[in-house]
Amino acid sequence: MMMMIMISNFGTRPASSGKGISRFTSIPVFNSIVGVEYVPLSYLHLEELLAQDVITALRDEVGDDLKIGNLEYEEVKQQVTSVASSEIGTSLFEFYLELQEFCKFKRLITETEQMSLSITKYYEWFRFAVQKWLIIAQQKATARVSKAVEVDTVYSNICNAKYSSSAVDVCSLFNHMVDFWTNLEWPEPCDAYTFTANLTQNICDNAVRYADLIHDKLCASGFYDEEGQFDVSEQLCITINNIEHVRITLKPIAQTMRFATLEQDLEYADPKRRRKLEKINLFTLVNKSDQMMINKIKRVLDRVADRMRPDIKKDVFHMNWTPDVVPADEAIVDLMEYLDKNLVTLNQNLVSANFNRILHSIWVEVLEEFNDVMVTEDMKHQVFYQRMYDALTLLLEFFYANNKGLSMDTMLTDKQFQDLREQLALHKEDTRDLIEQFYQEKLDEQDQTETSPYGILNIRVFYKYEVQTLLVEVISGKDLIPLDANGFSDPFILIHLSPEHIFPNITVQKTQIVKKTLNPVFDELFEFPVSPEQCKHRGAAIQFIVMDHDFMFQNDIGGEAYIPLSEIPGVNGAEVTGFEALNIISMPLMHPRHKEKGTFNVLRGRTWDKEAQEFVKRRIKLEEQAS
């Protein structure tokens, strides 16, 4: 093309436009003899010639395509029916780059002279060509991704993790597309944003498509078949390594293609076009495809872990049913050896990110198998759960692998792990420890209760240290719930010191009955001879139970409240002059109930333990009276 030759003769395009311009700022010999700056004068003259001839040259090259430069992308797409018929679109870009380079030389002339230039918006003549190139690129990318998968060859990188030629080819294809676009340096912000969005969508779609294609090959090999022995195959590792390789290639696109800058440039663009373009989030396009590829990897890895589940189940069963005298570190040997053997193979063949993913999937399978034991097996003695608890601790260290495996923080904060360890911790506890834990949970629940539909109980309490006596004043109740047909209640209060094994010789005391009221006034004092050590014991509490007296039938319960004995005034030896020195404590009443999964259910399951069953029986009766 003659026009390209003219531009090229003005100066070979340098690697850096700044250096190129500096080469042509002046010709000293010409300036010293004639007294005129040659380069600026030549640039103005050549620009005038170009302005007259560029359109003609473009029309000769692209024909009628030059007239439809204002079509939208989808309209242009309809014009391009095949790659072969559209190849002409790619031949224009050398001309575009030459014009781009030429326009950079306008820095050699004054700002006043720059205002008279006609060629500064040269890029508008190439708008249709860029749209056409994007469509060609999409068509070619789709074909090349398919071909890359078809002619796959296995590689090994320097870390011995295997992947195949298709991943390398696809990544190279994407990089070429990005490099080509960034070299165009399209100056108009709205077009630049639109073109970038189309190219990004193209790359992301083909990345996801590539993941689908190689996953389909894995499926065709029988990976998801239920029958037959499961082994970690080369193709399995290559598949997920390939997806990860392509996924990582997409990560820098946002920076390379200057997403943030493009979004900022839109602020100065035409408001009408800007509002339309702002609906397209470039970062979301990449993030969405990234997550889809991660999900594909996770699906494969979860399947690996799932196929390992029967062997994990068998080894967990053997661990649990070895004699009670066998410690956890011996009982768990078979499971550890099985996991170690398979993880060594996976570690040798997977890239680091994928190995960490499969490690997590297998960890989840182990947790689920432990949890199945908790759910399906009948209640066992504490030693059974103590060994499971110890084994879980050993597995935690195994998967952590001295900071070479899963993050300790990630495992410790995982809800599934926390729930399992909490259940094991409860099941391995002594019965009395569990009863104390039950009352501690009630104290915590009371502390978190700020309002209640069951009303309020007003009390004062302190400990008289010198005579080791607990003094309780039950003052009044307010807004109690009606439990009689007449819309009132006949309330009285029971005062317990709990748990009973901490206060074995302390009798339950009660107030007088106040007839037909929801706001009873009691003003009664009670004394309990207890030691400071008893009061400071874990879970030690005063339990107040609001009762409704019924002459003919069983008394009903209108709520309960708890106060920790370890926090009452005087229990640490401080002198308390009397109730008058204390503030009234207004306690919201709670409905007697237990958690579906918790301390109470563990106690209820201990059918062989008399103390546990007696506690459960009393508590169930209390809950039934409150229902």
C-alpha positions, 0 to 999 in steps of 0.5 A: 500500500503506497500510503503505508510506504509514505508513512514508513519513509518518514521514520522507521517505527521505533520500539519507543515512540519517545525515542523515535520522536527525539531522532527527528526533532531537527536536522542541524545542517539544514537549520544552520544553512536555511534557517528553517526547522525541517522536521516540523515543516515536513510533518505539516506538509505530509499530514496535509497530503495524508489527510487527502489520500488516506480515505482514498487508500482505505476505500481502495483497501476495504471498499464499502466497509468504510461506509459502515464504521458506525454499526454496533458490534452485533450488526457487524457480526451479521456482516461477517458470515465466515472466517474466510470471507472476513480475512480482509479485516486483519490486513488493515492493522499495519496501516493503523499502527503506521498512522498511530505512529505518525500521529505521535509526531504531532508533538514536534509542532506547536499546540496552535499548529496541532489544532489545524490537523485533520488526521488526529481522529484516524482511528475512527476510520478503522472502527469497523475493521476492529469490530470485524477483527473481534468477530474473526478472533472469536471464530478462530479462537473457538476453532483453535481451542477445539483443535488444541484439545484434539491434538493434546500432548502431555508435558511435565514442568520443572516441578514434575506436575503434569499438564498437556499441550492444549493448555499451553496452546490455549494460553498462548492464544489468549496472550496473543489476542490480549497483546494485539489489542493492547498494541492498538491503544484505542484512544476513544473511551467508549469504543475502547470499553466496548471492544475490551468487553467483547474481547474479554467475553470472547477469552472468558467464554473460550476458557470455560469452553476449554475446561468443558472440553477436557472435562468431557474427555475425562468423563469419556474415559470412565472417571465417573463410573461407579464400578471398578477399582478407583486409582488416581490416573494421569489423565485425571491430574492432567485435566485439573492441572490444565484447567488451573493453568488456563485459569491462572492465565486469565488472572492478569487480564484485568491489569494488562487490559487496564480495566480500572483505567477504562472505567475511569475514562468513561467518566469523561465520555458521552453520558448516554453511551456511558450509562449503557456501558456501565451495565457491563462490568469487566471485572465481573466477566473475568471473575465469573469465568474464573469461578466456573473453572474453579467449580469444574476443578472442584467437581473433579476433586470432590469426585476423587475424595468421594471415590476414596470414601469407602476406604476411609469409612473402612479404616474409621470403622476399624479405628473405632472398633479396636479394643478400648485399651488401644490408644488413638495413635495406634488405632488410626495407623491404617487410616493414616497410611491409606491417606498418606499413600494417596496424597503422595501420588496426588502431590507428585502429579498436581500443581500446588493449588490443585493439591491443596484443593484435593487435600481439603476435599479429602479432609471434608470426607474424613470429617463426614465419616467421623460425623456419620459415626456420631449420628448412626451409632448408638451412644457409647461410653466416654472412652469411645469418644475420647479416642475419636477426639484424640484421633481427630486431633492427630488428623488435624496435624496430619493435614496441616503437615508442618505448614505444608498442607492445609492452613491450621486457621482454615481447618480450625474455623471450619464449621463442620470441624467445630461442630464435630469437635464440640460433639466429641468434646461433650460425649467424652466428658464425665456425667457431672461435668456435663450437668455443670456444662448444662447449667453454664449454658443456661447462665450464658442464655440468661446473660444474653436474654434482654426481654421476654414474653414470660415476664420479669422476676425482681430479686436481690442476693448476696453472700454473707462470708463470715457465716458462709450463708447465701441470702436471697430476697424474692421481691416481685414478679411483673407481667407474668403469663396467665396460666389459668382460665380466668386470665390470671395465675396463682404464682409462687417461686421455687428457689433451687441451688444447682447442680444438685451434686454440688449442693447435695444437702440443700433443700429447695425453698419456695415463696408463698402463693399469691392469688389471681395476679400477673404482678405478684409481690412476695418480699420474702427472704431465704437463707442457704448454708453454702461454702464459697468454694461451692458458689465458685464451682463451674455452673453453680447457679441459683435457679428461680422457677415461676410456678402457677398453683393448681388445686386440682391438677399439676402445677404449671410452670411460667418460666425460669431464671438463673443467676451465677453464684460466682458473681454475687456480692460477697462471695469473694470475701467483700463485706455487704451490709445488707440488701439495702446496699444492693440494686434490684436485679430484674431478670427476664424469665426464660421458657424451659427448653433444651437444644436439639444438639447439645449437652442435654441430649448427650446425657439423655443418651447415657441410658446406663448412667443412673445419675444422668437419667435422673437428671434428664427425668427431672428436666423433662418433667420441668419442660412438660409442665411449661409446655 
